[in-house]
């Protein structure tokens, strides 16, 4: 599992101009089963995306498609982690034991 932290590099007006395209990108990744959760930071300096992917390379490849990235409007930090505990309803994100 990965946490992707976006930091805006452009003024809010430029971010807002790209927002519809960014949301369409997010929706496509949700539909592909890759993104789990996303949202803006408070204060609004960027955002967070929770990603299920097989590798960091897969995450990097999909980030290349983000309109924020293509416009140079955000930088991205990728943190990989292995979940070991989860709240009720989120157990599907825990690693499954191998038979």
N, C-alpha and C positions, 0 to 999 in steps of 0.2 A: 504494500500500500504506500501511497505517496501523498505528501502535502505539497502543493504548489502555491507559493506565495508570490503574488504579482505586486510590483511597486510601480505606480504611475510615474512616467517620465515627462509627460506633457501636461499642459494646463487642463483644467476641468472641461473647458469648452471643447477641446479636441477629443478628450475621452468620451464626452457625451455624444459627439458626432459619430463615433465608432461603436456606440453601445448596442444599437440594433444588430449590427453585423457580429459583434462579440457574442450577443445572446443567441443568435442563430448558430454560431459555432458551438457554444455550450450545449444547446439542445441536441445538436447532431452527436456530440460525444455522450450525452445521456442516453440517447437512442441506441448508440453503439455499445452501451453497457460499461463504458470506461469511467465516466464521472459519477460520483456518488453524491456530492454536495458541493455547493459553491455560494459565494456571497461576497459583499464588499466589506472592507475593514471600516472600523469606526475609530478615529475619524476617517473620512474617505480619502485614503492615500493609496489604495490598491485593493486587492482581493485575495481570497483563499479558494482553492479548489482541492477537494479530496478525490483522489484518483486510485482506481484499482487497475493495475497494469502488470504485465509479466516482467517488465524490465524498465530501468531508467531510460534506456534508448527509446522505448516505445513512448514514454512520457515526453521526452525531448522532441520526438517526431511529431506528435500531435500538437505540441505547443507552437511549432513552426507554422501551423495552420491558423492560429489565433489572429484575428484582425488587429488586435492590440499589438501583437508582436510584429506583424508584417508592416505596421505603420511606425514602428519604433516608439510606441506610446507606453510600453511597460517593459520592465525587466522581470526576470523569473528566477526564483530560488526553488530548488526541488529537494525535498527531504524525504528519504525513504525510511519507513519504520515497519516493524513486524508487530501487529496487534496481538496482545496476549490475554486481554480481558475486554468484554463488551457488555453494554447495557442490554436488557431484554429487547429483542427485536433486531439487534445488530450483530447477532452471533454469526451470521453468514459471512461477515468480513474477517472472522478469525481464520487462521491457516487450518486447513483440514489435514488430519493425520493420514499418513500414507498407509495403505493396506499391507 
